[in-house]
Amino acid sequence: MLRIRFALARLLVHSFQFVPQAFAGLVMEKRFQRRIEDFVCLHCGRAVSGNGFTNHCPACLWSRHVDVNPGDRAAECGGAMRPVGHETVRGRTMILHRCETCGFERRNQLAKDDDMAALIRLAGETAGQRVRGR
């Protein structure tokens, strides 16, 4: 649905040279903003050195709800995001996170330096569970 709305907004901009208020955010917002930031994990306390794509702790796989769109730091919640599952999308392993405060869910790609033992534990804990309505 979002893809269709975005295509419609782009068509309106190029065809009529104006952006209706309902589509302004879709056309103008930057969907990913790379930020190189270090942080301390809310869950395990590990000091994590960021690389601009780091969005979760490589030791325990927990994240923090700080973004509306990746890198924008626009979420007001700030809650801890528990890893609740994993899946493979187009050959990439994705970790599913759910905010402990507000329930927001997001997929994040597994990073090269992530602890495989933590991923295996997550897989064992979530085996047979339905995640994100699937």
C-alpha positions, 0 to 999 in steps of 0.5 A, spaced: 500 500 500 505 504 501 509 503 495 502 505 491 501 511 495 509 513 494 508 512 486 502 516 486 505 522 490 511 521 485 506 522 479 503 528 482 509 531 483 512 530 476 506 531 473 503 537 476 509 540 480 505 540 486 505 536 492 498 535 496 498 535 503 497 528 504 503 526 500 508 531 502 511 527 508 512 521 503 515 525 498 520 529 502 522 525 507 529 521 507 527 514 509 534 512 511 539 516 515 546 513 516 548 515 523 555 513 526 553 512 534 556 508 539 551 506 545 551 502 551 546 496 551 539 497 555 539 490 556 546 487 557 550 493 559 555 492 553 558 498 550 557 497 542 561 501 537 556 503 532 558 503 524 552 507 521 548 501 520 548 498 527 541 498 530 542 493 536 547 490 541 551 484 537 551 480 544 544 480 546 541 482 540 536 487 543 535 494 540 532 501 542 526 504 540 529 511 537 527 511 530 520 512 526 524 511 519 531 508 520 536 513 523 532 519 524 531 518 531 524 521 531 521 516 536 519 519 542 518 512 546 525 510 547 523 503 550 527 497 549 526 492 544 526 485 545 528 480 539 522 476 538 524 472 532 527 471 526 526 470 519 530 470 512 528 475 507 531 475 500 537 470 503 538 475 509 537 473 516 532 478 519 531 479 527 524 481 529 524 486 535 518 488 539 518 494 543 517 493 551 514 499 552 509 501 546 509 494 542 512 497 536 515 492 531 521 492 526 525 487 522 533 489 523 538 485 518 543 481 522 550 484 522 556 480 521 559 481 528 552 479 531 553 473 536 551 467 533 549 463 539 545 469 541 541 468 534 541 460 536 538 461 543 533 466 540 531 461 534 530 456 540 526 460 544 521 462 539 520 455 535 513 454 533 511 461 535 507 466 530 510 472 530 507 479 527 501 475 525 504 470 520 
